[in-house]
């Protein structure tokens, strides 16, 4: 599909050399159906495609303990059969019109995206509405999908990089809902039945709990009328809204070693509880992290890959959610260089705190972000996701229109404050997946106590 550039450069004065161009985001209409369903509609007519982003305001944090993976299985079942179509009929119809439907689950929300050519919009819209409003959760399809997910988790454990995130989340967050696996595990998935998914759907899939963003080749008035025809009869009811507590920062160092006896490399992650989606410091954090571990020439990657050759990559990032998500530094290295690589990682973190960043580095990060940012919003599908996510977190297009202004206003004092507040130095969580017999004694220095698991054990 052709790339569509939705961000336009507007100049602040008649001289294009005197001022930096500013970003403008395309207009879109927000409205609500009488049943409470939120609609976000944006016309983009460069390509004859229409993209839909259905976002459920309920994420996997509502999965009961022991039933992790329920939210993910429920949204995965939507296209496995409706009152009028079987799973095979849904797939065949999508193939015939060249439509795409994909689903995903995350801690804060679940989403289903769809994309159709403009000429197939009527048929695609009928199919999408049927999937969303009339799923029947057939037992055979549920058991098939559950077994498939269990097999995928077992297979994922063959490669440490596939499951490091799950072990890290569980160890950092403990019993907090963010510590539960989004996709479930071998035990929790095996305990679920199709009635669980039906009950979850009946509890949470209500129009007042839904954001539907539509972007593409249409007229807003016509699309609004089409959506009202398909969704306004959907009856709204109250939705359970359990409180999501703020996770507590880990105090002191702690270390989990997941033994993978056949591993010739150690995969490690270091960090703690980090930031949240609407943090007023989010732009400043992004700038500092770009320098620390967010690009190829970052401090971490320069030392661990480019200069020392200890790894093929070392990154850092913040996962920003409704409440504080994790901050992570991640890399991998051969068994014999595990301590050397981890020591160097900690040295770079210490250097960030002791020396801060320079004005030259700050300018470099500004330019890098300005150069990369528009590339994340080039398609109708990406735009639909962005505006739906903004609505979820009660944000708006000022995320873009104010970006340059915020980046340019950032000072070295701001950077140093952000480093102190959000890049932990003394209280660190370590999660390693590797051959315990080769590395356990050596990594004891990072924590007064080592917790240990076998990768073959069910769960994370």
C-alpha positions in Angstrom: 0.0 0.0 0.0 1.2 3.5 -0.8 2.4 5.5 2.1 0.2 8.5 3.0 1.7 11.4 4.8 -0.7 13.0 7.2 1.5 15.4 9.0 1.9 18.7 7.2 4.5 21.3 7.8 3.1 24.8 8.4 5.5 27.7 8.6 5.1 30.3 11.4 6.1 33.2 9.1 6.6 34.0 5.5 10.3 33.3 5.8 10.9 29.5 5.7 14.4 30.1 7.0 13.5 32.2 10.0 11.4 29.7 11.9 11.2 25.9 12.4 8.1 24.4 10.7 5.3 23.3 13.0 3.3 20.1 12.9 -0.4 20.0 12.2 -2.6 16.9 12.6 -5.6 16.3 10.3 -9.0 17.2 11.6 -11.4 14.4 12.7 -14.9 14.4 14.2 -15.7 12.9 17.6 -19.3 12.0 18.2 -21.3 9.5 20.4 -24.2 7.3 19.5 -27.2 7.3 21.8 -26.0 4.1 23.4 -22.7 5.7 24.5 -20.4 4.3 21.8 -17.7 6.8 20.9 -17.0 7.4 17.2 -13.9 9.1 15.8 -14.1 9.8 12.0 -11.3 11.1 9.8 -11.4 11.6 6.0 -8.2 10.6 4.1 -9.0 10.1 0.5 -5.6 9.7 -1.1 -6.0 5.9 -1.3 -9.4 4.0 -1.7 -9.1 2.2 1.7 -11.1 2.4 4.9 -9.5 1.4 8.2 -11.4 0.6 11.4 -10.0 0.5 15.0 -12.3 -1.0 17.5 -10.9 -0.4 21.0 -12.4 -1.9 24.1 -11.6 0.2 27.2 -11.1 -2.9 29.2 -7.8 -4.7 29.1 -6.3 -7.8 30.5 -6.0 -6.4 34.0 -9.5 -7.6 34.6 -8.5 -11.3 34.0 -9.1 -13.1 37.3 -6.0 -14.6 39.0 -5.6 -18.1 37.6 -7.5 -17.2 34.4 -4.9 -15.1 32.7 -5.4 -15.0 29.0 -9.2 -14.7 29.2 -9.4 -11.3 27.6 -7.0 -12.3 24.8 -8.9 -15.5 24.1 -12.2 -13.6 24.1 -11.3 -11.1 21.5 -9.5 -13.8 19.5 -12.8 -15.7 19.4 -14.8 -12.9 17.8 -14.1 -14.1 14.3 -14.5 -17.8 15.1 -18.2 -17.8 14.6 -21.4 -15.7 14.8 -25.1 -16.4 14.8 -25.1 -16.4 11.0 -21.5 -17.3 10.0 -19.1 -20.0 10.9 -15.3 -19.3 11.3 -14.7 -20.8 7.9 -17.3 -18.6 6.3 -15.9 -15.5 8.0 -12.4 -16.3 6.7 -13.7 -17.1 3.2 -15.6 -13.8 3.0 -12.6 -11.8 4.2 -10.4 -13.6 1.6 -12.9 -12.9 -1.2 -13.0 -9.2 -0.6 -9.4 -8.9 0.4 -10.3 -7.6 3.8 -8.1 -7.7 6.9 -9.2 -8.3 10.5 -6.7 -8.6 13.4 -7.1 -8.6 17.1 -4.8 -8.0 20.0 -5.0 -7.7 23.8 -3.0 -5.5 26.2 -3.1 -4.5 29.8 -5.1 -1.4 29.3 -7.4 -2.3 26.4 -8.2 -4.9 23.8 -8.5 -4.0 20.1 -9.7 -5.3 16.8 -8.6 -3.6 13.6 -10.1 -4.1 10.2 -9.4 -2.7 6.7 -11.4 -2.8 3.5 -11.2 -1.4 0.0 -13.7 1.4 -0.5 -15.6 -0.7 -3.1 -16.1 -3.4 -0.5 -17.1 -1.2 2.3 -20.7 -2.3 2.5 -19.9 -6.0 2.6 -17.0 -5.4 4.9 -19.0 -3.3 7.3 -21.7 -5.9 7.5 -19.1 -8.5 8.3 -17.4 -6.4 10.9 -20.6 -5.6 12.7 -21.6 -9.2 12.8 -18.2 -10.2 14.3 -18.5 -7.5 17.0 -22.2 -7.9 17.9 -23.1 -11.5 17.3 -20.2 -13.9 18.4 -21.3 -17.3 19.7 -18.0 -18.7 21.1 -18.4 -22.2 19.7 -16.8 -24.8 22.0 -14.8 -26.6 19.4 -13.3 -23.4 18.1 -12.5 -22.2 21.6 -10.7 -25.4 22.5 -8.8 -25.3 19.2 -7.6 -21.7 19.9 -6.8 -22.4 23.5 -4.6 -25.4 22.5 -3.0 -23.3 19.8 -2.1 -20.6 22.4 -0.7 -23.2 24.8 1.5 -24.7 22.1 2.7 -21.2 21.1 3.7 -20.5 24.7 5.6 -23.8 25.0 7.3 -23.2 21.7 8.2 -19.6 22.7 10.2 -20.9 25.7 12.7 -22.5 23.2 14.0 -19.0 22.6 14.7 -16.8 25.7 14.0 -13.6 23.8 10.4 -14.6 23.2 9.6 -14.9 26.9 11.9 -12.5 28.7 9.1 -9.9 28.8 6.7 -12.3 30.6 9.2 -13.3 33.3 10.2 -9.6 33.8 6.6 -8.4 34.1 5.8 -11.1 36.6 8.9 -10.5 38.7 8.6 -6.6 38.7 4.9 -6.3 39.3 4.3 -9.4 41.4 0.6 -9.7 42.3 -0.3 -6.4 40.6 -2.5 -6.9 37.5 0.4 -5.7 35.3 2.3 -8.8 36.6 -0.1 -11.2 34.9 0.7 -12.5 31.5 -1.4 -10.8 28.8 -1.6 -14.1 26.8 -1.9 -16.4 29.8 0.2 -19.4 30.4 0.0 -23.2 30.1 -2.0 -23.6 33.3 -4.3 -20.7 33.1 -5.3 -21.3 29.5 -6.0 -25.0 30.2 -8.4 -24.0 32.9 -10.6 -21.8 30.6 -13.7 -22.9 28.8 -15.9 -21.3 26.1 -18.4 -20.2 28.8 -15.7 -18.1 30.4 -15.2 -16.2 27.1 -18.9 -15.7 26.6 -19.3 -14.4 30.2 -16.4 -12.0 29.6 -18.0 -10.7 26.4 -21.3 -10.2 28.1 -19.7 -8.3 31.0 -17.4 -6.0 29.1 -18.4 -5.7 25.4 -20.9 -2.9 25.7 -21.2 0.2 23.4 -20.4 2.6 26.2 -17.1 0.8 26.7 -16.1 1.0 23.1 -14.2 3.5 21.0 -14.5 3.0 17.2 -12.1 5.1 15.0 -12.5 5.1 11.3 -10.0 6.6 8.9 -10.0 6.5 5.1 -11.8 7.3 1.8 -15.3 8.3 2.8 -17.4 11.3 3.6 -17.9 11.8 7.4 -21.7 12.3 7.2 -22.1 9.1 5.1 -19.9 7.1 7.4 -21.6 8.3 10.5 -25.0 7.3 9.1 -23.6 3.8 8.2 -22.2 3.3 11.7 -25.4 4.4 13.3 -27.3 1.9 11.2 -25.1 -0.9 12.3 -24.4 -0.1 15.9 -27.0 2.2 17.4 -29.4 -0.7 18.3 -26.6 -2.2 20.4 -27.9 -2.0 24.0 -25.7 -0.4 26.6 -25.4 -1.7 30.1 -23.0 -0.8 33.0 -19.5 -2.4 32.8 -17.5 -3.6 35.8 -14.6 -1.2 36.4 -12.2 -2.6 39.0 -9.8 -0.2 40.5 -6.3 -0.4 39.1 -3.8 0.4 41.9 -0.5 2.2 41.4 2.3 -0.3 41.5 5.0 0.2 44.1 8.6 0.8 43.2 10.9 -2.1 44.1 13.2 -1.2 47.0 16.7 -2.7 46.9 18.1 -5.0 44.3 16.4 -8.3 43.4 17.3 -11.0 40.8 15.5 -13.8 39.1 17.5 -16.4 37.2 15.5 -18.6 34.8 17.5 -21.7 34.1 17.6 -22.7 30.5 20.2 -25.5 30.5 20.8 -25.6 26.7 21.4 -21.8 26.4 24.8 -20.6 25.2 23.8 -17.0 25.8 22.3 -15.0 28.7 19.4 -12.7 28.0 19.0 -10.1 30.7 16.7 -7.2 31.5 17.3 -4.6 34.2 15.0 -1.9 35.5 12.1 -1.1 37.8 8.7 0.5 37.8 8.8 3.4 35.3 6.4 6.0 33.9 2.7 6.3 32.8 1.0 7.4 29.6 -0.1 10.9 30.6 2.9 11.8 32.6 3.6 15.5 32.0 7.3 14.6 31.7 6.7 12.1 28.9 8.4 14.2 26.2 11.4 14.9 28.3 11.7 11.2 29.2 11.6 10.3 25.6 14.4 12.7 24.7 16.7 11.4 27.5 15.9 7.8 26.7 16.7 8.4 23.0 20.2 9.2 24.1 20.5 6.5 26.7 19.1 3.5 24.9 16.5 4.5 22.3 18.5 4.6 19.1 21.4 2.8 17.4 24.0 5.4 18.5 22.6 5.5 22.0 25.0 5.3 25.0 24.1 1.7 25.7 24.3 0.4 22.2 27.5 2.3 21.5 29.3 0.8 24.5 27.9 -2.8 24.4 27.7 -3.3 20.6 29.8 -0.8 18.7 32.7 -0.3 21.1 33.0 -3.6 22.9 31.2 -6.1 20.6 29.7 -7.9 23.6 26.2 -8.0 22.0 24.3 -7.3 18.9 22.2 -4.7 20.6 21.3 -3.1 23.9 18.1 -1.0 24.3 16.1 0.8 26.9 12.4 1.9 26.9 9.4 2.8 29.0 6.1 1.1 28.5 3.6 3.8 29.4 0.2 2.7 30.6 -2.8 4.0 32.7 -0.6 3.7 35.8 3.2 3.2 36.0 4.5 0.6 33.6 8.0 -0.9 33.5 11.3 0.7 32.6 13.6 -1.8 30.9 17.2 -2.1 29.8 17.7 -5.3 27.7 20.5 -7.1 26.1 22.1 -10.5 25.6 25.6 -11.9 25.5 27.5 -15.2 25.5 27.6 -17.1 28.8 31.2 -16.3 29.5 30.7 -12.5 29.1 27.5 -12.2 31.1 29.1 -10.3 34.0 31.2 -8.2 31.8 28.2 -7.1 29.7 26.0 -6.5 32.8 28.8 -4.5 34.5 29.2 -2.4 31.4 25.4 -1.8 31.3 25.4 -0.6 34.9 28.5 1.6 34.2 26.6 3.3 31.4 23.6 3.9 33.7 25.9 5.3 36.4 27.6 7.6 33.9 24.2 8.9 32.8 23.6 9.9 36.5 27.0 11.3 37.2 27.7 13.2 34.0 24.2 13.8 32.6 24.0 14.8 29.0 25.6 17.6 27.1 23.9 20.4 25.1 25.2 18.8 21.9 23.6 15.5 22.8 20.4 17.2 23.7 20.3 18.9 20.3 21.1 15.6 18.6 18.2 13.9 20.3 15.8 16.7 19.4 16.7 16.4 15.7 16.5 12.6 15.8 13.0 12.6 17.2 11.8 15.3 14.8 13.2 13.2 11.9 11.6 9.9 13.0 8.3 11.0 14.4 6.1 11.5 11.3 7.1 8.0 10.1 4.9 6.4 12.7 1.7 7.8 11.1 1.8 7.1 7.5 -1.3 4.8 6.9 -5.0 5.0 7.6 -4.6 2.0 10.0 -1.9 3.8 12.0 -3.9 6.9 12.2 -7.0 5.1 13.4 -5.0 3.4 16.1 -3.5 6.7 17.2 -6.7 8.7 17.6 -8.4 5.7 19.4 -5.6 5.5 21.9 -5.6 9.2 22.5 -9.3 8.9 23.3 -8.7 6.1 25.7 -6.1 8.1 27.6 -8.1 11.4 27.4 -5.4 12.9 25.1 -5.7 14.8 21.9 -3.8 16.1 18.8 -1.7 18.4 21.0 0.5 15.4 21.4 1.7 16.3 17.9 1.1 20.0 17.5 3.0 20.8 20.7 5.8 18.3 20.2 8.4 20.5 18.7 7.6 23.3 21.2 8.1 20.9 24.2 11.3 19.4 22.8 12.8 22.8 22.0 11.9 24.1 25.5 13.7 21.2 27.2 16.8 22.3 29.2 19.8 20.4 30.6 18.3 21.0 34.0 15.1 19.3 32.8 17.2 16.4 31.5 19.0 16.0 34.8 15.8 16.0 36.8 14.3 13.4 34.5 17.4 11.2 34.9 17.1 11.3 38.7 13.4 10.7 38.8 12.9 8.0 36.2 16.1 6.2 35.5 16.7 4.1 38.6 20.3 3.5 39.8 20.2 2.0 43.3 17.0 0.0 43.2 17.2 -2.4 40.3 15.4 -5.6 39.3 17.4 -8.1 37.3 15.8 -10.9 35.3 18.1 -13.3 33.5 17.4 -16.3 31.3 20.4 -18.5 30.7 22.4 -21.6 31.8 22.4 -21.4 35.6 25.4 -23.7 36.0 27.5 -21.3 34.0 26.4 -18.0 35.4 24.7 -18.3 38.8 27.7 -17.9 41.0 29.0 -14.9 39.0 25.7 -12.9 39.1 25.2 -13.3 42.9 27.0 -9.9 43.3 24.0 -8.0 41.8 21.5 -9.0 44.5 21.7 -10.3 48.1 19.2 -13.0 47.1 18.7 -14.9 43.9 15.2 -16.3 43.0 15.3 -19.2 40.5 12.9 -20.8 38.1 13.2 -23.5 35.5 12.1 -22.5 32.0 10.3 -25.8 31.7 8.1 -25.0 34.6 4.6 -23.9 33.6 3.9 -20.2 33.9 6.2 -17.3 34.3 
